[in-house]
Structures are given as structure tokens and as C-alpha cells.
């Protein structure tokens, strides 16, 4: 596994460096850096397309910066780069296209680390919760820059509240996991939605209503279109280079390992790089990423910040739970619901549901494609409602909805099994 871990490390560092280089290539570095700085104070709640707000260069700088923040956080905690770590890193980078910034991630990550110390654990024990917990980043930005309080009070106040949010995330995340039993891959999305429901209600009670936000770019920038194919190419090169001089056999072994991965349910925790191999996991991520990229291009969807965020998250979780066999029944269910209820497949909500609703993949992996289809269908119904509950403060809104959907389905299945056996 040592060689495999090294391969994953080379893969993710190369991706982050390529994103940084792409930001430089896009145009003038000076304006891009200024845009990156402005993004730190830009409203970050759903849906905030940073590409539409500050352009490609500034957004890519933000994505690379948030990625390196997560990477150095892992190193600081002495953690290896595993499939789980890559899922967290790619999710952080994906949402840095539309909501996460250095400013709003740091307080929450610090708070979760403090939570570990409070209960006499090592911060590394909660490191992944800290990284995924940055889903609550919009709350920090909202408190610091949108409620109208003077900066001398708002900035330290938002940081302290971020610490507080981070402190309570681990116990709630552990409780939420019990609800859906690992069948929602975005467990912290359910956690953040639960917390966001309370924070949005408190904000309303205090007279600071959270206004709806919709910044959704529709352009197709060539540089952004090329990002996912570039990541796939990097992954393939890493597979071939893992054992120099054995390129063809590496690809063959990766294919055989991917077949083993597709026999797994994907239920949390399913680290494909650990359970099978880094080569198989990277090939799975490449195929998942490329298939969904082709689908988005064929649909005529904009390759904007939110769509790229969805593609990045898919790639990350293709090392930690998702594969073609358990993903596509869910997607078919979502698409069926889109047409049954007369929605536009290119509207932001349905489009993001196709990408992020794949959090329910373990249901199809464990109980079969019919249950996966039903889960996807129900997911689209509930995800239309959940965003308003937390006011966009939970960036993983689909994770919130997926957690509720998984809890419903698993509860019924467990009841049926226990009644039948009794």
C-alpha cells in the first residue's frame, strides 16, 4: 500500500499544481489574484458560481488554495493520502468553485480539531470530518460580511462562531451516520443541513433573514471544459507510472481491480484504494469522471463552477464509494423524476441533483438497481425543498437530501426484514 499511497499523493498534488497553472494561463495574474481576494468576502451560500462572479483565473486560484489547505491539513495531522482523503480533498476543491474559500474553511477546520482535543482525542481522528465540515463555510462569510455588523466585531465574531460550529460537528456527524447506516456517502452533508436548519432559524429570529441567492454562469470557457479530461489524463499517467516499465500490465491490473471494486456496495466506509488498489481506484475515478463529463457536454450543460464542483466530487468519491454499477440506477431515477414532474434537466436544481444525488449509490450497490432507481426518484423530490430549510448555508444540500432519503428507505427495509424474520 506504500507505493499506492505515493501514487495517490502524486496524483492529487499534480492536479492542484495544474489548477494553479491553469489559473495563471487564463490571463493576467494581477487581476486574478485581486479577484481571488475578493472571493474571500463574496457571498458563498447556494448557489454562488465563483466563475460568474470573478472569472476563471480567480476561481482556479481559489480552488488550488483550498486544495492545498486541505492537503497540508492532512500532512499536519500525519495522515496518509488514501481514497477517503482524496474524497475529502476533491470535495473541498469542487466546492471552492462555488462556495468554499480559505477564509470560511479555516475556522470550521480549527473548531473540529479543537473538538477532538476537548474529548481527549487526536485531531487526526476527526480530520476528515473537519475537511468535509467546511460545507458550513457560507455561514462564516454571511456573518462576517452580510449582516451589517462593523468588521471589528463581525470578523472575530464569525471566526468564533465557526469554531463553535466545528466543535459540535463531530458528535452530530456520528449520530447522523447511525440514521442512514452509511448509505449516504455525504454524511456530513446531512450533518451540516441539520445544523444549518437551526442556524438559519436563529438568524431569522434575530431579524437577519437569509436572502435567496442565484449566481449561475451559462458560459463554456475552453479552459474549464478541459479540466476534467486533464484530471483523467493525470490519473492514467499515474496508473501507468506506478511500476515503471510495466505500463501495459498496470492498466490490465487496474481493469481487473476495477471489476473487484464494482462488486462492492460502496457503503461507508469503502476506501477502494485500501480495500482493492490505488490503480483500480484511479481507473474507476477516471471512468466515472469522464462519463459524467461527456454527459454534461452532450446535454449542453454549462461547465460552470457548480457543475465542475459536482464533477470533482464524483471523481473524489469514485475512490470512496461510487462506481458505475451503483451510480447509474440512482441517476436514472433522478432523470425519470425530472421528466415525470416536468422539470428542465438543464435547470440548476435538477442538473446538480444528477451529479450530487449519486451520494445514494450504496443503496443500489447493496439492495440492487430497483432500490437505487427509487432512491434517485425520491431524492429529486426532497432536494427541491431542503435548500430553503437551511437558507443555502449547507453547501452539500444534496447530501442533506440524500441523508433523509437514505434514512427513509433503510428504515423501511430494516422493518421489513425484521418483521419477515420474526
C-alpha positions in Angstrom: 0.0 0.0 0.0 3.0 2.3 0.4 3.5 2.5 -3.3 -0.2 3.1 -3.8 -0.3 5.9 -1.3 2.6 7.5 -3.1 0.7 7.3 -6.4 -2.3 8.9 -4.9 -0.2 11.7 -3.4 1.5 12.4 -6.8 -1.9 12.4 -8.4 -3.6 14.9 -6.2 -0.6 17.2 -5.9 -0.2 17.2 -9.7 -3.9 18.1 -10.1 -3.6 21.0 -7.7 -0.5 22.3 -9.5 -2.2 22.0 -12.8 -5.2 24.0 -11.5 -2.8 26.7 -10.2 -1.0 26.8 -13.6 -4.3 26.9 -15.4 -5.3 30.0 -13.3 -2.0 31.6 -14.4 -2.5 30.7 -18.1 -6.0 32.1 -18.1 -4.8 35.7 -18.2 -3.2 38.4 -16.2 -2.1 37.2 -12.8 -2.6 40.5 -11.0 -6.4 40.8 -11.7 -6.8 37.1 -11.0 -5.1 37.5 -7.6 -7.3 40.5 -6.8 -10.4 38.5 -7.8 -9.2 35.7 -5.5 -9.0 38.1 -2.6 -12.5 39.5 -3.4 -13.9 36.0 -3.4 -13.0 35.7 0.3 -15.6 38.3 1.0 -18.2 37.3 -1.6 -21.5 35.7 -0.5 -20.8 32.0 -0.6 -24.2 30.3 0.1 -26.0 28.3 -2.5 -25.8 28.9 -5.4 -22.7 31.2 -5.8 -20.9 30.4 -9.0 -17.5 32.0 -8.4 -16.6 31.7 -12.1 -19.6 34.0 -12.9 -18.6 36.4 -10.1 -14.8 36.8 -10.6 -13.8 34.8 -13.6 -11.8 31.7 -14.4 -8.4 32.7 -13.1 -9.5 33.9 -9.7 -11.7 30.9 -9.2 -8.9 28.4 -10.1 -6.6 30.2 -7.7 -9.3 29.7 -5.0 -9.7 26.0 -5.9 -6.0 25.4 -5.7 -5.6 27.3 -2.5 -8.5 25.4 -0.8 -7.0 22.2 -2.1 -3.6 22.9 -0.7 -5.2 24.0 2.6 -6.8 20.5 2.9 -3.6 18.8 1.7 -1.4 20.5 4.3 -4.0 19.9 7.0 -3.7 16.1 6.3 0.1 16.3 6.5 -0.1 18.4 9.7 -2.2 15.6 11.2 0.1 12.9 10.0 -2.4 11.2 7.7 -1.7 9.3 4.6 -3.3 10.2 1.2 -5.9 7.5 0.9 -9.1 7.2 -1.0 -11.0 8.8 1.9 -8.6 11.6 2.0 -8.9 12.2 -1.8 -12.7 12.2 -1.5 -12.3 15.0 1.1 -9.8 16.9 -1.0 -11.7 16.7 -4.2 -14.9 17.7 -2.4 -13.1 20.7 -0.9 -11.7 21.7 -4.3 -15.0 21.1 -6.0 -16.9 23.4 -3.7 -14.2 26.0 -4.0 -15.7 26.6 -7.4 -18.9 27.8 -5.7 -18.8 28.5 -2.0 -15.7 27.5 -0.2 -12.8 29.9 0.4 -9.7 30.0 2.6 -11.5 32.5 4.8 -14.6 30.4 5.5 -12.9 27.0 5.7 -10.2 27.7 8.4 -12.5 28.4 11.4 -14.5 25.3 10.9 -11.4 23.1 10.5 -9.9 24.6 13.6 -13.1 24.1 15.5 -13.3 20.4 14.7 -9.7 19.9 15.7 -10.5 21.7 19.0 -13.5 19.3 19.4 -11.1 16.4 19.3 -8.9 17.9 22.0 -11.9 18.5 24.2 -12.8 14.8 24.3 -9.1 13.9 24.6 -8.7 12.5 21.1 -6.1 13.4 18.5 -7.2 16.0 15.9 -6.3 13.4 13.2 -9.2 11.3 14.4 -11.6 14.0 13.2 -9.6 15.3 10.3 -11.9 14.1 7.6 -14.9 15.5 9.4 -13.1 18.8 9.6 -12.5 18.8 5.9 -16.0 17.8 4.9 -17.4 20.1 7.6 -16.3 23.1 5.5 -19.7 22.6 3.9 -20.8 25.2 6.6 -18.4 27.8 5.2 -21.2 30.1 3.8 -22.3 30.8 7.4 -18.9 32.2 8.2 -19.0 34.5 5.2 -22.6 35.5 5.9 -21.8 36.5 9.5 -18.6 38.3 8.6 -19.8 40.4 5.6 -23.6 40.3 5.1 -25.3 41.0 8.4 -24.2 44.7 8.6 -22.1 44.5 11.7 -18.9 46.5 11.9 -15.9 44.5 10.7 -14.1 45.0 14.1 -16.9 42.8 15.6 -18.0 40.8 12.6 -14.7 39.2 11.7 -13.7 37.8 15.2 -17.4 37.0 15.8 -17.7 34.9 12.7 -14.4 33.1 13.5 -15.6 32.3 17.0 -18.9 31.0 15.6 -17.0 29.0 13.1 -15.0 27.4 15.9 -18.3 26.7 17.7 -19.8 25.0 14.6 -16.7 22.9 14.2 -16.8 21.8 17.9 -20.3 20.4 17.6 -20.0 18.8 14.1 -18.3 15.5 15.2 -20.9 14.3 17.6 -23.7 15.3 15.3 -22.0 13.6 12.3 -21.6 10.4 14.3 -25.3 10.5 15.2 -26.3 11.2 11.6 -24.3 8.2 10.4 -26.4 5.9 12.6 -29.6 7.2 10.9 -28.8 6.2 7.4 -26.3 3.4 8.3 -23.6 4.5 5.8 -25.9 4.5 2.8 -25.5 8.3 2.2 -21.9 8.9 1.1 -22.2 12.6 2.0 -22.8 12.1 5.7 -21.5 15.5 6.7 -24.0 17.0 4.2 -26.8 15.6 6.3 -25.0 16.9 9.4 -24.4 20.4 8.0 -28.0 20.6 6.8 -29.2 19.7 10.3 -27.0 22.4 11.9 -27.9 24.8 9.1 -31.6 24.4 9.8 -31.0 25.7 13.3 -28.6 28.5 12.3 -31.0 29.7 9.6 -33.9 29.7 12.1 -31.8 31.6 14.7 -30.8 34.1 12.0 -34.5 34.6 11.1 -35.4 35.1 14.8 -32.7 37.7 15.1 -34.1 39.6 12.2 -31.2 38.8 9.8 -33.1 36.9 7.1 -31.0 35.0 4.6 -32.0 36.2 1.2 -32.1 33.7 -1.7 -29.0 33.7 -3.9 -28.6 32.6 -7.5 -25.4 33.2 -9.3 -25.3 30.7 -12.2 -23.0 31.2 -15.1 -24.0 29.8 -18.5 -20.8 30.3 -20.5 -18.5 27.4 -21.6 -14.9 28.6 -21.1 -12.5 26.3 -23.0 -10.1 26.1 -20.1 -12.8 24.9 -17.8 -14.1 22.4 -20.3 -10.6 20.8 -20.5 -10.1 20.4 -16.7 -11.8 17.0 -16.2 -10.1 15.4 -19.2 -6.8 16.7 -17.9 -7.5 15.1 -14.5 -8.4 11.9 -16.2 -5.1 12.0 -18.2 -3.1 12.7 -15.0 -4.8 9.7 -13.3 -4.0 7.4 -16.3 -0.4 8.5 -16.3 -0.2 7.8 -12.5 -1.6 4.3 -13.1 1.0 3.6 -15.8 3.9 5.1 -13.8 3.2 3.2 -10.5 5.5 0.4 -11.6 7.8 1.9 -14.3 8.4 -0.4 -17.2 5.2 -2.3 -16.6 2.7 0.2 -18.2 0.5 -2.3 -20.0 0.4 -4.7 -17.1 -0.5 -1.8 -14.8 -3.5 -0.9 -17.0 -4.6 -4.5 -17.1 -4.3 -4.9 -13.4 -6.2 -1.7 -12.9 -9.0 -3.1 -15.0 -9.2 -6.3 -13.0 -9.1 -4.4 -9.8 -11.9 -2.1 -11.0 -14.1 -5.2 -11.6 -13.5 -6.1 -7.9 -14.5 -2.5 -6.9 -17.7 -2.8 -8.9 -18.6 -5.9 -6.9 -18.6 -3.8 -3.7 -21.7 -2.0 -2.4 -19.9 1.3 -1.7 -21.4 1.7 1.8 -19.5 3.9 4.2 -16.6 3.4 4.7 -15.5 1.9 1.4 -12.0 3.0 0.6 -11.4 1.4 -2.8 -7.7 2.2 -2.8 -7.2 0.5 0.6 -9.6 -2.4 0.0 -8.5 -3.2 -3.6 -5.8 -1.0 -5.0 -4.9 2.6 -5.9 -4.6 1.6 -9.6 -8.2 0.3 -9.7 -9.5 3.2 -7.7 -7.9 5.7 -10.0 -9.2 3.9 -13.1 -12.7 3.9 -11.5 -12.4 7.7 -10.8 -11.2 8.3 -14.4 -14.1 6.4 -15.9 -16.7 8.0 -13.6 -15.3 11.5 -14.2 -15.1 11.1 -18.0 -18.6 9.5 -18.4 -20.3 12.3 -16.4 -18.2 14.9 -18.2 -19.3 13.5 -21.6 -22.9 13.5 -20.3 -22.7 17.2 -19.3 -21.2 18.2 -22.6 -23.8 16.2 -24.6 -26.6 17.8 -22.6 -25.3 21.2 -23.4 -24.8 22.0 -19.7 -22.6 24.9 -18.8 -19.2 23.8 -17.4 -19.5 26.5 -14.7 -18.5 26.4 -11.1 -21.3 24.3 -9.6 -21.2 21.7 -12.4 -17.4 21.4 -12.1 -17.9 21.1 -8.4 -20.2 18.2 -9.0 -17.7 16.5 -11.3 -14.8 17.0 -8.9 -16.9 15.5 -6.1 -17.8 12.5 -8.3 -14.1 11.9 -9.1 -13.2 12.1 -5.4 -15.9 9.7 -4.2 -15.1 7.3 -7.0 -12.2 6.4 -4.7 -14.5 6.1 -1.7 -17.9 4.5 -2.6 -19.0 5.2 -6.1 -18.6 3.1 -9.3 -20.6 2.8 -12.5 -22.7 -0.2 -11.3 -24.0 1.6 -8.1 -24.2 5.1 -9.6 -26.3 4.8 -12.7 -29.5 3.3 -11.2 -29.7 6.4 -9.0 -29.0 8.8 -11.9 -31.8 7.1 -13.9 -34.2 7.5 -11.1 -33.3 11.2 -10.8 -33.7 11.7 -14.6 -37.1 9.8 -14.5 -38.3 12.2 -11.8 -37.2 15.2 -13.8 -39.4 14.2 -16.7 -42.3 12.9 -14.6 -42.6 16.3 -12.8 -42.0 18.3 -15.9 -38.7 20.0 -14.9 -35.9 21.2 -17.1 -32.9 18.9 -17.0 -30.7 21.9 -17.5 -32.1 23.9 -14.6 -29.6 24.3 -11.7 -31.5 22.1 -9.2 -32.1 19.0 -11.4 -28.7 19.3 -13.0 -26.9 19.3 -9.7 -29.1 16.5 -8.4 -27.9 14.3 -11.2 -24.3 15.0 -10.2 -24.6 15.1 -6.4 -27.5 12.7 -5.9 -25.1 9.9 -6.6 -24.4 10.1 -2.8 -27.1 7.4 -2.7 -25.1 5.0 -4.8 -24.6 2.5 -1.8 -28.3 1.8 -1.8 -28.1 0.5 -5.4 -24.9 -1.3 -4.5 -26.4 -3.1 -1.5 -30.1 -3.6 -2.4 -30.0 -3.6 -6.2 -30.8 -1.3 -9.1 -34.5 -1.0 -8.4 -33.9 0.4 -4.9 -31.3 2.7 -6.4 -33.8 3.9 -9.0 -36.4 4.6 -6.3 -33.8 6.4 -4.2 -32.9 8.7 -7.1 -36.5 9.4 -7.9 -37.3 10.3 -4.3 -34.1 12.3 -4.0 -35.2 14.8 -6.6 -38.5 15.3 -4.8 -36.9 16.1 -1.5 -33.8 18.1 -2.7 -36.2 20.7 -4.2 -37.3 21.6 -0.6 -34.2 21.2 1.6 -32.2 24.2 0.3 -34.8 26.6 1.7 -34.7 25.0 5.1 -31.1 25.9 5.8 -31.0 29.1 3.6 -28.2 27.8 1.5 -25.8 27.6 4.5 -25.1 23.9 3.8 -23.2 23.6 0.6 -23.9 19.9 0.5 -27.6 20.4 0.1 -27.8 17.2 -2.0 -26.1 15.4 0.9 -28.7 16.7 3.3 -31.5 15.4 1.0 -29.7 12.2 0.3 -29.4 11.5 4.0 -33.1 12.0 4.5 -33.9 9.8 1.5 -31.5 7.0 2.7 -32.9 7.1 6.2 -36.4 6.7 4.9 -35.5 3.7 2.6 -33.2 1.9 5.0 -35.8 2.2 7.8 -38.5 0.6 5.7 -36.1 -2.2 4.5 -34.9 -2.9 8.1 -38.5 -3.0 9.3 -39.5 -5.4 6.5 -36.5 -7.7 7.1 -37.1 -7.8 10.9 -40.8 -8.4 10.5 -40.2 -11.2 8.0 -37.6 -12.9 10.1 -39.8 -12.6 13.2 
